[in-house]
Amino acid sequence: MMRTGLKVLALVGLGALSTSCRNFNPKDYTSPQGIAKATRTVVTTGTDLNRCEKLHANPSVQEEYALGGALAIHFVQRGDGLLLKGPGQALHVYLNTVGKNLAAQSARPTLEWTFGVLQDTAQFNAVSAPGGYVFVTRKLLQGVENEGQLAGVLAHEIAHITLKHAIRHYGSVKVNTCRLVIGGKLIINDTAVARLMRAVEGDGTLELDQDAGLLGYLSEKTLDFIEKGNSREQEFEADRIAVELMLSAGYDPQAYLALLDKTADGGGAFANHPKKKDRQEHIRAHVQSLKKPDGDFSGLATTGLRSPPLSPAFAAVHGGSSTRGVAKDGK
């Protein structure tokens, strides 16, 4: 069953996925007549199936934004919506100020970075999607004690995006979908078949934003990977980049280590994650590896690193009744 969060995106096109395309010729898709013929000839040779591997290519930025937008809608729906109204608006501005400053230090500063607070008060979690979407739960923010800790969690999610971890999953989904279609094991509409075959014959990128049905299907399958959690090495990799982003923005990585103390080990999407103590040891080792013999960071200075107090806007995560760790009068 399609998850509720993606139904809005997929209803227009996904209903058409019931259209039969039991047989098609992958070279016969460039004209209306060709698309119509796409339901008649099954291509099952190993050579043709192997051609689907081209879909592992990095998506275009437009394709990435389409995928990320679909995933973002799912995260917002699952997280009980965004905290935006009233005091939440000031918090939203503050979160984006901190997040975009970190993203500006990253390998992809020109993405349209978007940061938001999910209303979820049950899950101590943060999630991210291709295209620069980063969300943190209200529950997590209730445990954040200073801006350095906030920077740590945002930097970690920024790193997942710049390292294209979700996009790797998406590439595997595209390849598998192509193989199933060519093998006659997946029935999708003729236009979606045509788009897949154009991508195979072209540079591997999809016009994903022009086909709501295909977008909904591929997003759903990508979510299945995301919800299983990242691998140990992907988490270590994101932690290393997060530390470097924090240093570039002037934050003390010790704040991130303190935040990790608050996380839980194992279970759900965290089942494949390394233990928090292993992550902390890995971060400490990486910080040491960045230091020159004289104690300074390569290309960075250790002096001036900080973990400043949170903005008064942060009181919104406590319902406006608490200012624990929050700067008064903006100081």
C-alpha positions, 0 to 999 in steps of 0.5 A: 500500500502506498504510504499516505505521505506520498499519495498526494504526489502519486495519485495522478500518475500511479493509477495509470500504473495498472495499464498493461505493458507486458511486452515492449521494445526498449528502442521503440519509445521516442514517438507516440507510435513507439510508445504504443508499441512498447506493450508488445515485445518483451526484451529479456536478454542479459545484454539488455538487462545489463544496460539498466546499470546506466541508471546508477548515474548521478541524477540531474539536480532537477531529478534530485529535487523531485525525489527529495521533495517527494521524500520530504513530504513523507517525512513531514506527514510522518512527523506530524507536520512542521512547527511553523506557526507563532513562536515556531516561525522564529525557530524556523528562521533560526534553524535555517540560519544555523543550517545554511551557514553549515551548508555553505561550508559543504561540498554542495553550497548551492543546493536550495537548502531547507531546514525544518522542525517536525512536530514529532515529540516521540522520536529523538531523530533527524532525517534528510532527503536529496536536494537539501532537505533536513528535518529534526524532530521536536523531541530531539530539539528538546534535548539540545543544550546549546547551538554547538549540539544543534550544529552537530546534528544538522551537519551530520544530515548535511553530510548524508546529502552531500555524500549522496547516501540516499541517492545511492539507494535511489540508483539501485531502485532505478536499476531494479525497476528497469530490470523488472520492466524489461523482464516483464515482471513489473507492469507500469504505464507506457509513458513511464516505460518510455522515460525509463528507456530514454534514460537508459539510451541517454545519460541515465537521468530521468525526467522524474518531475514530469511523471507523478506516477513514476515519481511516487513509485520510485520514491516509495521504493527508495523510502524502503531503503532509507527506513532500514537505516544507513550502514556503519561506514555511511554513519562514520563517513557522515560523522567525519564530514560533520566534524569538518563542517563544524570546524569550518563554521567555528563550532567545537566538535565536543558539543557533537560528542555530548549530543551523541550521548543522548542518542539510543543504540540499536532498533528500527532505523538505527539497527545498522548504526554503529554504537554511539561509543564507537562513533564518539571514538571515531570522531575523536580519532578523526579530530586528531587526524586533522591536527598538525604536529603543533596542535592546529587543525590543517587549514583551520584554527582551534582558537575561537571554537565555540558552543554558543547558547541557543536563540530565545526562539528555541523556547518554542520546542518546549511550548514557550514555557522553558528557556533551558540553555537559551540565551536571554535577550538574544545574548 
